[in-house]
């Protein structure tokens, strides 16, 4: 039962890891979709868009380049960037603004300051919650600021204006419990520039929110990829992560219930060789005690006994001189090799591991049968 319980724990951990990974990879609030009015995650603007409509604001989604937004009356375009923007406005954008239009750019890069990450700043419509340390300390026309610098500021271009914000999350869905954020973005969108670069009420506001930068394109003959298909819609719904999790859990259950190789069989422990264990323990003790003399004497006697048996001299150890004489007579070899081996094993000083190994290999070579 314990083995089966552990197996379920392992499979559960693997399933949980796969579910989390797939959920992060398949989450619809990633990439260019951040800040979209179609997105209902905490980082989308769907709640603010619906709130603005309930307040009677004439606001619509814009799905084309900014140069196509032409009208005799002033226009206001709100852009919520998915990433903080560093480059300046291009010429087409500046020309459009100079005609008397307003661009609200949420998510303009500014350096981080020592301001607190979360702060409540006072605006014309109430308290606005800001969660960023980024400020524009050199902004000439701050609209929402503290001692560290401006969070929202204005720049005049021709007859129009640009309103920048250091955070793209000024009125995201996460701030539904803080109505000041929603009201402040509506306040910015319904103002026009005055001669002194301050904001005044726009007499005929026409407000658009840019979905073109979120890759939302109108379906046309020249832009067939913009047609909404079932797969794209499915990816943007909250049901997609749930379905992925269900599929992963189902696969794990089926795999667990249909093992092709049967149950896990525990391995038998190999029998313990007591003699070998004793020898290894003794060898470890001798090595730590640096007792090479004992090793030389013990192994030397055994090697000498095997040499005598090979020469037909029995197992009783002979004197070194008698053994050397018998070995020379039978093998016709020089006595120096055997004399050196016998002399080494009788020495009383410690021998290094390397020399001890060389001495033992010399004995083995001596006992090898000659062709």
N, C-alpha and C positions, 0 to 999 in steps of 0.2 A: 504493500500500500504506500510505503514511503517513496519507493521508486516512481510509482505512478503519480503521486502528488508532486514530486519534483519535476517530472516531465511536463505536467500541466502548467507549472509555474514558468518553466522555460518557454513553452509555446505561447503562453500568455504575454510574456515580456517581448517576445519576437513580434507577435501580432500588434501589440501596443506601439512598438517602435515603427513598424511599417505604416500603421494608421496615422501616426503623428507626421511621419515624413510625407506621405501622400497628401495629407490635409494641407501641409505647408506648401507643397508644390502645386496643388490644385486649387488653392484658395483664390477666389475671384478678386480679392482686394490687393492684388500685387501689380507691379509694373505701372503702365500708363493709366490704369483705371482709378488709381488713387485720386480723390477729389472730384470724381464724377457725380453728377446728380442722379445717375442710375444706380449708384452703389449704396446699399443699405448697411454696410459695415460701419463701425465707429469712425472710419476715415473717409466716408462718403459725404455727399452734400444733398442727398435725397430729402432729408427732413427739412433742411433750410429752404430748399426749392418749393416744397409743398407749403411750408409756413408762409413764404413770400406770396404765394398765390392766394392763400386764405386772407392775407392782409390787403388784397385788391391791387397788388403791384402787377403791372403789365410786364411780365418776365417770360421769356421763351428761351429754348435751347438753340444755340447757333452751331451749325455743322459744316461750315465752309471757312476758307481763309478770311482773315480780317479785312483784306482789300475788297472783298465782295460785299461788305456791310456798308452800303451807301444809302443815304436818306437825306432829304433837305433839313430835317430836324435833328438835333443832337442825339447821339446814340451812346449808350453805356455798355461796355463789354466787360464781363467778369471772367478772369482766368484763374483757375486754381491749379497750380503746377504740381505735378507728381514729385518733382525734385526741385531743390533750391536752384534758382537761376542766377548764373554769373554774367553771361554776355549781355551787352547793351541791346536796346531795341533796334531792330533793323529799319531800313529807310521806309519800307512800305508801312510799317507800324507807326513810325513818327509822322509820316504824311497823313495818315488817317486821323491821328490824334490832333494834329495841327488844324484840321478842318473844324474843330470845335467839339470833338467827341471825347469821351472819357474811357480810359482803360484802367481797370482795377486788377493789379497783378499780385496775387497772393502766393508768397514763396520766393522772395527775393533774397539772395545770399547776402549776409552781413556777418562780420566776425562775432564770435562768442565773447561775452563780457562777464564781469563779476556779478551781474544781476541775478537774483534768485530765479530758478527754473520756472517755478509756478508763482504768479503774481496776479493780483486783481487791480486793474488800472481804471481810473474814472474817465468816462467819456460823456458826451452830450446826452446819451440815452441811458446811462447807468453804468454799472460795473461790468467790465469786460475781463474775462479770465484768459490769461496768456500763459502758455507753457513752452517757453523757450528762453534761453539766455542771450540770444542774438539781438543786437540793437544796431541802429544806424546813428552813431554819435555825431556825425557831421551833417545830418539832414537839416536843410534850411527851413522847411515848412513842416514841422512835426504836427501830426494830428492826434496821435496817441503815444505817450512817451512817459518815461520816468527819469531818474537821475542818470541812469546809464546810457540813455539815448532814446531814439524813436523806434517804436514798433511799427507804426503806420505813419507815412509821410507823403507829401504831395510834391509833384514836379510839374511845372507849367511847360507846355510845348505849343507854341503858336497860340491859337484860340482854345486849345483843349488842355487836358491835364492827365497825368498818370498818378494813380494812387498805389503806392507800394506797401507791402506788409512783409515783415521778416518771417512770418509763419504761414504755411499753407493751410493750417488747421484752425483758422479764425472762427469759422462757424460750422465745423463738422458735426456729424450726427452725435458724437460723444458729448456735445454741449447742449443737448436738448433740455437738461435741467437748469441751464444757466441762460435765461432768455436774453440777457444783455448782449451776448455774442451774436445771436440771430438779429436782434434789433440794430446792432452797430453796423453790420454788413449792409442791411437794408438802408440805413442812414447814409452810408458812403455811396451806395448805388443811386440814390435819389437826389444827389447834390450836383451842382454845376460850379465851375470856377468863377470867381469874381475878379475884378481888376487887381485886387491886393493879394491874390493867390490864396484866398480863403474860400471856404465852401458856402454856397448859398443854395436854396431850394430850387430844384429843376422844375420849371413850369410844366414841361411835358416829357416826363421821363419815359424813355424807351430802353428797356434793360434786356440784355442778352447774357446768357452764361455759356461760355465756350466749351463745347463738347468735341470740337474738332481736334484739339490737342490731346484728347483722350482716345483718339482713333475712332471716333464715332462719325461715320461718313454717310451722306444721303445716298440711296441706291439710284444710280444713273447708268446710262449705257456706257459711259466712259469710266465708270467706277463700279464694276460688277462685284468687286470684293467687299463692298460695303453692305451688301444685302445680308440681312440678319437671317442666319440659318438656325436650325434647331440645336446644333451642337454648341454654338456660341451662346445661345440663350441658356442652355443647360449649364454651361460652365459658370455663368454669373449668378445662378440661383443658390440659395443655402442648402438645397437638397443634394448637391453634387458631393460635398465631403461626406454626408451621411451615407449615401449609396456606396461610395468607395469603402468606407469603414465596414458596411455590411458585407460587401463582397470579400474583403480580406478575412473577416471573422468566419464567414461560411467556408472559405478555402481551408482555413486552419482546422475547423471542425471536421471537414471531410478527410483531410489528411490524417488527423488523429484517429478517426474511426475506421480507416481503411489502410492499415499498414500492410504493405506487400511483403515485408520481410519478417513479419511476426513480432512477438514481444522481445524486448531486450533480454538477452541471456547473460547473467553475470559470469565473469571469468573466474576460474578456479585459481586459487593461490598456489604457486609452484612449491613443491616440498623443499624444506630447508635442509641443506647439506651441512650437518654439524661439523664434520671434519674440515670442510672448506672454510666455514665461518670461523672455526678456531684458528686455523692457519692464518687467515687474513687478519684476525684480531691480534694474534701474536706478532705478525709482521708489522702491523701498525705500531705496536708498543716498542718493538726493537728499533724501528725507524726513528720514532720520537726520542728514544733514549740514546740514539747514535751508537748502538752496540753492533758495529760491523764485525768485531772480533768473533762474537758468538755465531754470527751468520757464516763467516768464513770457515770456522771450525766445523760447524754442523754440516754445511753443504759440501765442504771439502772431503769429509769422511765418507759421505754418501757417494760422491763422484769417484773417490778412490776405490770404494767397494765395487762400484759398477765396472771400473776399469779392470780390477782384479778378476772379476767374473768373466769379462770378455777375454782375458788372457789365460783363463783356466786355472787361476791361483786361489780359488775359494773366496769366502766372504770375510775371513779373519784378516784384519788389517795388518799389513806387513810394514817393516821399516822402510822409509823412503829409499835407502840405498838398494835394498833388495828389489823393490818394485821398479826402480829405474833400470836396474840391470836386466830384469826379465823383460821389460818393455822394449829395451834396445835390441835384445836378442831376437825377439819375435817380430818386431816391426822394422828393424834395420834403419831406424830414424835417429836423429840427433837427440841426446839426452837433455839438452838445454831447455826445450819446451816444457817437458814434464817437471824438471827441476824447478823452473820458475813458478809453475802452478803450485807445487807442494810447498815451496818456500813462502809464497804469498799467504797461504792459508794458516801459516804458523806465526805470522807477525802479530805483535801485540798492540799496534797502533791503529786508530780508526782509519777506515778506507772510505773515500768518497763514493757516492752513488754511481757515478760514471765509471770509475775504475772497478767497482764491485761488479757492475754489469759486464764490463769487458772481461774480467776474470772468469765469470760464469760462462760467457759465450766461448771463451777459449777451451774450457773443459768440454763443452758440448761438441765443439769442432774436433777435439781430440778423440772423442768417443764415436764420432761418425764412422761408419764402415767404409773402408777404402775400396774403390773399384778394382 
